[in-house]
């Protein structure tokens, strides 16, 4: 209902920031969406996919693609824009590293006659990413305008403006959200949906615009400066920046989520007379707007997370206009992690000499008390995860990575959690496909065995060229490909070409001579295959083929419900612990969350037990218990209909 064309102006709904953004895109007449999934923007694509499934009539106007990587997605969106379509390209912040190469040429050309909006989800605090890179500097390098919303309402309203600006100025627009703004909720006033008028556009040849090679590249570069200068001059007319007046001689400049922290902190400190400039467009800055705000102040405080992007630009404007006042930012605030109201209030109190409100300390004490009550836990794999089973098999095959001495080249995916106790199995992690890339160099300069890890989606993202490099340079590496049929860590999106790309013949066709497929739930067989691979030279590949257990369990539960509804009896296996001697082999080697300690009611001793509500029947603990105290119970073994966890989704 919230995304229906039948529901429009005059209605208001509770939306996540990303949902409000999607609604705004529909109202703006978006016609093409392409992205590689990544937190915190994955659910933008998920929402579009659900909308198109529930309202198939919209598919005549709107196309959504899951792309192989961010560069492919950005270029796909540019192609749609060049046919006159409004295109949306969501990605996570580190995805901009991948998209940047394509984006630079696209920006030189411009997206007209259509429009291109990039939604880039930043992640201060690394809440869902392997680092918190401040990617805002790409906007300066590419000369693209950047909009940063604070609330779901602004996500909704400003994404529509972003499409308008992209069309008007022939520039991609960088719409930067964060984990907090993308996934916070708020009431949003909606407008009418403007269904894209046509599913197909038209491309008009224009060599000098679209072919950024000499001499056209230089001409486009000149034109790019002209376009961004027009935007700079027009910033005050966009209605994105808001002045909150005050009489104090200290002023605050902020944006997005940090603006909320700043306003709450000022209220806590009793500094409601402080003028605040809230920037909705954080690049480019309009000199007159900034000068008007700071010229009569004694000092300015920039409240921004991560590196001082705004502080540098505001200082530049102040210097050009000979305004000599302290402009404080990254020299007072931490340049890492996400902020909070308490942190901002504490820093502002230190700058101004104000005494923090007792409420601030009370809030911090209460927060710290929860930290003391809730034990710290490492992120871990789900019960029955095939990737945990494979990593455990690697440790078994290498005698805990010591014999033979083995280096584990990690990568980005669920298996990244193997670096935590008790597995501790990734020696380094760089980026998507960075593990195998680094392993190539290592293999030339060490006698150690090397195992590189990669997921099926990462393999298609950037891994195939690395395999070519490993083959060409005769890298002595054992590559483990986790083929679980889902981009699991970002919410179970389907990898590109799901069900149509067969990895074994594909990799063989590239020149890999030794490639084996294993089921990691067959522990002893998997261990033997790993040992065999390590004893061979060159690039070897093991396909660890087991569907993500969360998705396989959904199918299992659906089948079970259907059998029960039909009153059809069925066979299945369950697992229990009997007479446990508490060797803790299962927790130290496997560490499955379905295993838990309990007090035996008869003996009063502490023993291990299997939480049957969490167990996914993988049988790995049953296979590895050295004392054979984990038993399999076959229920209704005489029945032909047997319910079990499927290994892999049928093609």
C-alpha positions in Angstrom: 0.0 0.0 0.0 2.8 2.4 0.9 4.3 2.0 -2.6 1.1 1.8 -4.6 0.4 4.4 -7.4 -3.2 4.5 -6.0 -2.0 6.0 -2.8 -0.6 9.6 -3.1 -0.6 13.1 -1.9 -2.2 13.8 1.4 -1.2 10.5 2.9 1.6 9.8 5.4 3.3 6.6 6.5 6.0 5.3 8.7 9.1 4.6 6.6 12.7 3.6 7.0 15.0 6.1 5.4 15.7 3.6 2.6 12.0 3.0 2.1 11.2 6.7 2.0 14.0 7.1 -0.6 12.4 4.3 -2.7 9.0 6.0 -2.5 10.6 9.3 -3.6 12.2 7.6 -6.5 8.8 6.3 -7.6 7.4 9.8 -7.4 10.3 11.1 -9.4 9.6 8.6 -12.2 12.7 6.4 -11.9 12.9 3.9 -14.8 16.1 1.9 -14.1 17.9 0.7 -11.0 21.1 -1.3 -10.9 23.2 -2.2 -7.9 25.6 -4.6 -6.3 24.2 -5.4 -2.8 26.0 -3.9 0.2 24.9 -2.6 3.6 23.3 -0.1 4.2 21.8 0.1 0.7 20.9 -3.5 0.0 17.3 -3.1 1.1 16.8 -0.4 -1.5 17.1 -3.0 -4.2 15.1 -5.5 -2.1 12.3 -3.0 -1.8 12.2 -2.3 -5.6 12.3 -6.1 -6.3 9.3 -6.6 -3.9 7.4 -3.7 -5.4 7.8 -5.1 -9.0 6.8 -8.6 -7.9 3.7 -7.3 -6.1 2.8 -4.7 -8.8 3.8 -6.3 -12.1 2.3 -3.5 -14.1 5.1 -1.3 -12.9 7.6 -3.6 -14.7 6.5 -2.0 -18.0 8.2 1.2 -16.8 10.8 0.2 -14.2 13.7 -2.2 -14.5 15.7 -3.4 -11.5 19.0 -5.3 -11.8 21.4 -7.0 -9.4 24.7 -6.3 -11.0 28.0 -8.2 -10.9 29.8 -5.3 -9.3 29.5 -1.6 -8.7 31.4 -0.5 -11.8 29.0 -2.6 -13.9 26.0 -1.2 -12.1 27.2 2.4 -12.5 27.9 2.0 -16.2 24.5 0.2 -16.7 22.8 3.2 -15.1 24.7 5.6 -17.4 23.5 3.6 -20.4 19.9 3.9 -19.3 20.4 7.6 -18.6 21.8 8.2 -22.1 18.6 6.7 -23.4 16.7 9.5 -21.6 15.8 7.4 -18.5 16.0 8.4 -14.8 18.5 5.9 -13.3 19.3 5.1 -9.7 22.6 3.5 -8.6 22.7 2.5 -4.9 26.0 1.1 -3.4 27.8 1.0 -0.1 30.6 3.4 0.6 33.5 1.0 -0.4 31.6 0.2 -3.5 32.5 3.7 -4.7 36.1 2.5 -4.9 35.0 0.0 -7.6 32.6 2.4 -9.3 35.0 5.3 -9.4 36.8 4.3 -12.6 33.6 4.3 -14.6 32.1 7.3 -12.8 34.9 9.6 -13.8 34.3 9.1 -17.5 30.5 9.2 -17.0 30.7 12.5 -15.1 32.8 14.0 -17.9 30.2 13.1 -20.4 27.2 13.8 -18.1 24.0 11.7 -17.8 21.8 13.8 -20.1 19.3 13.4 -21.7 18.3 11.3 -18.6 19.4 11.6 -15.0 21.7 9.5 -12.8 21.6 9.5 -9.0 24.1 7.6 -7.0 22.9 6.6 -3.5 26.1 5.9 -1.5 25.6 4.4 2.0 28.4 5.4 4.4 29.2 3.5 7.5 30.8 5.4 10.3 31.7 2.9 13.0 32.0 0.0 10.6 28.6 -1.3 11.7 28.2 -3.4 8.5 31.5 -3.1 6.7 35.2 -4.0 7.0 36.2 -0.4 7.4 34.7 3.0 7.7 36.3 4.8 4.8 35.2 8.4 4.3 34.4 8.3 0.6 33.1 11.9 0.5 36.4 13.0 -1.1 35.3 11.2 -4.3 32.8 14.1 -4.9 35.6 16.6 -4.9 37.7 14.5 -7.3 34.8 13.8 -9.7 33.2 17.2 -9.4 29.7 15.9 -8.5 27.2 17.5 -6.2 26.6 15.7 -2.9 23.4 15.7 -0.9 23.2 14.3 2.7 19.8 13.9 4.2 19.1 13.8 8.0 15.6 12.2 8.2 13.3 9.8 6.3 11.3 12.8 5.1 14.5 14.4 3.7 15.4 11.1 2.0 12.0 11.1 0.4 11.9 14.8 -0.7 15.6 15.3 -1.6 15.9 12.2 -3.8 13.3 13.7 -6.1 15.3 17.0 -6.2 18.4 15.0 -6.9 16.9 13.7 -10.2 15.8 17.2 -11.1 19.3 18.6 -10.5 20.9 15.7 -12.5 18.8 16.5 -15.5 19.2 20.3 -15.2 23.0 20.4 -14.8 23.9 17.2 -16.7 25.7 15.8 -13.7 25.4 12.6 -11.6 24.2 13.5 -8.1 25.9 11.8 -5.1 23.1 11.1 -2.6 25.0 10.1 0.6 23.2 8.3 3.4 24.6 6.5 6.4 23.7 3.4 8.3 21.7 5.5 10.7 19.8 7.6 8.2 19.1 4.6 6.0 17.7 2.5 8.8 16.0 5.1 11.1 12.2 5.4 11.0 10.0 8.4 10.7 6.6 9.6 9.5 6.8 10.7 5.9 4.3 12.8 3.9 4.1 11.4 0.5 3.2 12.7 -3.0 1.7 11.1 -6.1 3.8 8.5 -8.0 4.9 9.6 -11.4 5.2 6.3 -13.3 7.9 6.5 -15.9 6.1 7.3 -19.2 7.9 4.7 -21.2 9.8 1.5 -20.7 12.2 2.3 -23.6 14.0 5.5 -24.3 16.1 6.5 -27.3 19.8 6.9 -27.7 21.1 9.8 -29.9 24.6 9.5 -31.1 26.9 12.2 -29.9 30.6 11.3 -30.2 32.0 14.4 -28.6 29.8 14.0 -25.5 30.0 10.3 -24.8 33.5 9.4 -26.0 35.9 10.8 -23.4 39.1 10.4 -25.4 41.3 13.2 -26.8 40.3 15.7 -28.0 36.8 15.3 -26.5 38.0 14.4 -23.0 39.6 17.9 -22.6 36.5 19.6 -23.9 34.3 17.6 -21.5 36.6 18.5 -18.7 36.2 22.2 -19.4 32.4 21.6 -19.6 32.5 19.7 -16.3 34.0 22.7 -14.6 31.3 24.9 -16.1 28.6 22.6 -14.9 29.8 22.3 -11.3 30.3 26.1 -11.2 26.7 26.6 -12.1 25.7 24.3 -9.3 27.9 26.2 -6.9 26.3 29.5 -7.7 22.8 28.1 -7.5 23.1 26.2 -4.2 21.1 28.8 -2.2 18.1 28.3 -4.6 17.8 24.5 -3.9 16.3 24.8 -0.5 18.7 22.2 0.9 20.6 24.3 3.5 18.8 25.6 6.6 19.9 28.4 9.0 18.8 28.1 12.6 19.5 31.6 13.9 21.1 32.5 17.3 22.8 35.4 19.0 25.8 33.6 20.3 29.3 34.3 18.9 30.0 30.6 18.3 28.4 28.9 15.4 27.8 25.3 14.4 28.0 23.8 10.8 26.7 20.3 10.4 24.8 17.9 8.1 22.8 14.7 8.1 22.9 12.5 11.2 25.6 14.5 13.1 23.3 17.6 12.8 20.8 15.7 15.1 23.5 15.0 17.6 24.6 18.6 17.5 21.1 20.0 18.2 20.5 17.6 21.1 23.9 18.4 22.5 23.3 22.1 22.4 20.0 21.6 24.2 21.6 19.5 26.8 24.2 22.2 27.4 21.7 25.0 27.5 23.1 26.6 24.4 19.9 27.2 22.5 21.2 30.6 21.4 23.9 29.1 19.1 23.3 29.7 15.4 23.4 26.5 13.4 23.9 26.1 9.6 22.5 22.7 8.5 23.9 21.7 5.1 21.8 19.5 2.9 24.3 19.9 0.0 27.8 19.4 1.4 29.6 19.7 -1.9 30.0 22.1 -3.5 29.7 24.8 -0.9 28.4 28.3 -1.9 31.0 30.9 -0.7 28.4 33.6 -0.1 26.3 31.3 2.0 29.2 30.2 4.2 30.6 33.8 4.5 27.3 35.2 5.5 27.1 32.6 8.3 30.6 32.9 9.7 31.6 36.5 9.1 30.3 37.9 12.4 31.2 34.9 14.6 34.2 34.5 16.9 34.6 30.8 16.2 32.9 28.0 14.2 32.6 24.4 15.1 32.1 21.8 12.3 30.3 18.7 13.6 31.1 15.9 11.1 32.0 12.3 11.4 35.3 10.8 10.1 37.9 12.9 8.2 37.4 16.7 8.2 35.9 17.1 4.7 33.7 20.1 5.5 36.2 21.6 7.8 38.8 21.8 5.0 36.3 23.4 2.6 35.0 25.9 5.1 38.5 26.9 6.1 39.3 27.4 2.4 36.4 29.7 2.0 37.3 31.6 5.1 40.9 32.1 4.0 39.8 33.3 0.5 37.6 35.9 2.1 40.2 36.9 4.8 38.0 35.8 7.7 40.4 34.9 10.5 38.6 33.0 13.2 39.1 29.5 14.6 37.3 26.8 12.6 37.3 23.8 14.8 36.4 20.2 13.7 38.7 17.2 13.3 41.2 18.9 15.7 38.6 18.5 18.5 36.4 15.7 17.5 37.6 12.1 16.9 38.2 11.3 13.2 37.0 7.7 13.7 33.8 5.8 14.7 30.3 7.2 14.7 29.3 10.1 17.0 26.6 10.2 19.7 24.9 13.1 21.5 27.0 12.5 24.6 30.2 12.6 22.6 29.2 15.8 20.8 28.1 17.4 24.0 31.3 16.5 25.8 33.4 18.0 23.0 31.3 21.2 22.8 31.5 21.5 26.6 35.3 21.4 26.3 35.4 24.0 23.5 33.0 26.4 25.2 33.9 25.9 28.9 30.3 24.9 29.6 29.5 22.4 32.3 27.9 19.3 30.8 24.4 18.5 32.1 24.1 15.8 34.8 21.7 14.1 32.4 24.6 13.5 29.9 26.7 11.7 32.6 23.7 9.8 33.8 23.0 8.6 30.2 26.6 7.5 29.7 26.6 5.7 33.1 23.4 3.9 32.1 24.9 2.9 28.8 28.1 1.6 30.4 26.0 -0.3 32.9 24.3 -2.2 30.1 27.8 -3.0 28.6 28.7 -4.5 31.9 25.6 -6.6 32.1 25.6 -7.9 28.5 28.7 -10.0 27.8 30.8 -9.0 24.8 30.5 -11.5 22.0 32.2 -11.9 18.7 30.1 -12.1 15.5 29.7 -15.7 14.6 28.2 -18.0 12.0 24.6 -19.2 12.1 23.9 -22.7 13.4 24.7 -25.2 10.7 26.6 -22.8 8.5 28.5 -24.7 5.8 31.2 -22.1 5.8 32.0 -22.8 9.4 32.2 -26.5 8.6 34.6 -25.8 5.7 36.9 -23.6 7.9 36.9 -26.3 10.6 37.9 -28.8 7.9 40.7 -26.6 6.8 42.1 -26.5 10.4 41.7 -30.3 10.6 43.5 -30.8 7.3 46.4 -28.6 8.3 46.7 -29.6 12.0 45.5 -26.2 13.2 47.4 -24.5 10.3 50.7 -25.7 11.7 51.5 -28.9 9.8 51.9 -28.0 7.0 52.3 -24.4 8.0 49.5 -22.7 6.2 48.6 -19.1 5.4 44.9 -18.3 5.1 44.1 -15.4 2.7 40.7 -14.1 3.8 38.2 -12.1 1.8 34.8 -10.3 2.2 31.8 -12.5 3.0 30.3 -14.4 5.9 33.5 -16.4 6.1 35.3 -13.3 7.3 33.9 -14.2 10.8 36.4 -17.1 10.8 39.0 -14.6 12.0 37.3 -14.6 15.4 37.8 -17.1 18.2 37.8 -20.1 18.3 38.5 -20.6 14.6 41.0 -17.7 14.1 41.5 -18.7 10.5 42.0 -15.5 8.4 45.5 -14.1 8.4 44.6 -10.9 6.4 41.6 -9.3 4.7 41.9 -6.6 2.1 38.9 -6.2 -0.1 36.7 -8.1 -2.6 39.0 -10.7 -4.2 42.0 -9.1 -2.4 42.7 -12.5 -0.7 43.6 -14.4 -3.8 45.4 -11.4 -5.2 47.7 -11.1 -2.2 48.1 -14.9 -2.2 49.6 -14.7 -5.7 52.5 -12.5 -4.4 52.9 -14.6 -1.2 53.2 -17.8 -3.2 56.3 -16.4 -4.9 58.0 -15.4 -1.8 57.2 -18.0 0.9 57.5 -21.8 1.2 54.3 -21.9 3.3 51.2 -23.5 2.0 48.5 -20.9 1.0 44.7 -21.3 1.0 42.7 -18.4 -0.4 39.0 -18.0 0.4 36.4 -16.4 -1.8 32.6 -16.4 -2.1 30.5 -17.2 -5.2 29.3 -13.6 -5.5 32.8 -12.2 -4.9 34.1 -14.5 -7.5 31.8 -12.9 -10.1 32.4 -9.4 -8.6 36.1 -9.2 -9.2 37.5 -12.7 -8.7 37.6 -14.1 -12.2 40.4 -11.8 -13.4 42.4 -12.7 -10.4 42.1 -16.4 -11.3 43.4 -15.5 -14.7 46.4 -13.8 -13.1 47.0 -16.8 -10.7 47.0 -19.2 -13.7 49.2 -17.0 -15.8 51.8 -16.6 -13.1 51.6 -20.2 -11.9 50.6 -19.2 -8.3 50.9 -22.1 -5.9 47.6 -21.5 -4.1 44.6 -23.6 -3.1 41.5 -21.5 -3.7 38.3 -22.4 -1.8 35.1 -21.0 -3.4 32.1 -20.9 -1.1 29.2 -21.7 -3.5 26.2 -21.1 -1.2 24.0 -19.6 -4.0 23.2 -16.4 -2.1 24.8 -13.0 -1.3 24.2 -14.0 2.3 25.9 -11.4 4.3 24.0 -8.5 2.9 20.5 -10.1 3.1 20.3 -13.1 0.7 20.2 -11.3 -2.6 20.8 -13.7 -5.6 24.2 -13.6 -7.1 24.4 -12.4 -10.7 23.5 -15.3 -13.0 22.1 -17.4 -10.2 21.3 -20.9 -11.4 22.7 -20.2 -14.9 26.5 -20.0 -14.3 28.2 -23.3 -13.5 31.4 -22.6 -11.7 33.2 -25.9 -12.3 33.2 -25.8 -16.1 33.7 -22.0 -16.0 36.9 -22.3 -13.9 38.1 -25.3 -15.9 37.8 -23.4 -19.1 40.1 -20.8 -17.7 42.9 -23.4 -17.4 42.6 -24.8 -13.9 43.6 -28.4 -14.1 42.6 -29.6 -10.6 39.2 -28.7 -9.3 37.0 -30.6 -6.9 33.5 -30.1 -5.5 32.9 -31.0 -1.8 30.0 -31.0 0.6 31.5 -29.5 3.8 28.9 -31.4 5.9 30.9 -34.6 4.8 33.8 -33.8 7.1 36.3 -36.6 6.6 35.9 -36.5 2.8 36.4 -32.7 2.8 39.5 -33.0 4.9 41.0 -35.5 2.5 40.3 -33.3 -0.5 41.9 -30.3 1.2 45.0 -32.3 2.0 45.2 -33.6 -1.6 45.0 -30.1 -3.0 47.7 -28.8 -0.7 50.1 -31.5 -1.9 49.7 -30.4 -5.6 51.4 -27.5 -7.4 49.9 -24.5 -9.2 46.4 -23.1 -8.7 44.0 -25.6 -7.3 40.3 -25.0 -6.7 37.8 -26.5 -4.3 34.1 -25.7 -4.7 32.6 -25.8 -1.3 29.0 -26.4 -2.4 26.3 -26.1 0.2 23.4 -23.7 0.2 23.2 -21.0 2.9 21.6 -22.9 5.8 19.2 -20.0 6.6 17.7 -20.3 3.1 17.7 -24.1 3.0 16.0 -24.1 6.4 13.2 -21.9 5.1 12.6 -24.5 2.4 12.8 -27.3 5.0 10.3 -25.6 7.3 7.9 -24.9 4.4 8.0 -28.5 3.4 7.4 -29.6 7.0 4.4 -27.3 7.3 2.9 -28.7 4.1 3.4 -32.3 5.2 1.7 -31.6 8.5 -1.1 -29.7 6.8 -1.6 -32.7 4.5 -1.3 -35.1 7.5 1.5 -36.9 5.7 3.9 -38.7 8.1 7.6 -38.3 7.3 11.0 -39.4 8.3 13.8 -37.1 9.6 16.9 -37.1 11.7 17.6 -35.3 15.0 20.7 -35.1 17.2 21.2 -35.3 20.9 24.1 -35.4 23.4 24.3 -38.4 25.8 26.7 -38.8 28.7 28.8 -35.8 27.7 32.3 -35.8 29.2 32.7 -32.0 28.6 35.8 -32.2 26.5 34.5 -29.1 24.7 35.8 -30.4 21.4 32.6 -29.3 19.8 32.8 -25.8 21.1 36.5 -25.3 20.5 36.6 -26.8 17.1 33.2 -26.0 15.7 31.6 -23.4 18.1 28.1 -23.8 16.7 25.6 -21.6 18.5 23.2 -24.5 18.7 25.6 -26.1 21.3 25.1 -24.9 24.8 26.1 -25.8 28.4 23.5 -27.0 30.8 23.3 -28.7 34.2 22.4 -32.4 33.9 19.4 -33.0 36.1 20.5 -36.4 37.2 24.2 -35.9 37.9 24.3 -32.2 38.6 27.3 -32.0 36.3 27.8 -29.4 33.6 27.4 -30.9 30.1 26.9 -29.9 26.5 23.5 -30.1 24.9 22.0 -29.3 21.5 19.4 -26.6 21.4 16.9 -28.4 19.1 15.1 -25.1 18.3 18.3 -23.8 16.8 19.8 -26.9 15.4 19.7 -27.2 11.6 20.6 -30.9 11.4 23.9 -30.4 9.6 25.4 -33.4 11.5 28.9 -31.9 11.7 29.0 -32.0 15.5 27.9 -35.7 15.3 30.8 -36.5 13.0 33.5 -34.8 15.0 32.7 -35.7 18.6 35.8 -37.7 19.7 33.9 -39.6 22.4 30.9 -40.5 20.2 28.6 -38.8 22.7 26.5 -37.1 20.1 23.9 -39.5 18.7 21.6 -39.4 15.7 18.0 -40.3 16.2 16.2 -41.5 13.0 12.5 -40.7 13.4 10.1 -42.9 11.3 13.0 -44.4 9.3 10.6 -46.8 7.7 8.8 -44.1 5.8 9.7 -43.2 2.2 9.0 -39.5 2.6 12.1 -38.1 4.3 12.6 -34.5 5.3 16.1 -33.2 5.2 18.0 -30.0 4.6 18.7 -29.7 0.9 22.3 -29.4 -0.2 21.8 -26.9 -3.0 19.0 -25.1 -4.7 18.0 -26.9 -7.8 19.1 -25.2 -11.1 
